Amino acid sequence: MASAEAIQLHGGIGFTWEHGAQLYFKRAAGDELLFGPVHRLRGYAAEVARLFEAAEVTV
């Protein structure tokens, strides 16, 4: 999770109320619980958008 990396990058200040990184971390963790893992959401979005369907190309 990128927000967890941001907290590691900023050290102790990253998880305090004075820094915004803790808000992103909490939001990302809650979203993962609510919507599922990111890889599953990306797969569903690619399926809906038909990104990997073989299309016939005419020349």
Secondary structure as GFF3:
##gff-version 3
##sequence-region A 1 59
A	DSSP	alpha_helix	2	10	.	.	.	ID=ss1
A	DSSP	three_ten_helix	11	15	.	.	.	ID=ss2
A	DSSP	alpha_helix	21	35	.	.	.	ID=ss3
A	DSSP	alpha_helix	38	49	.	.	.	ID=ss4
###
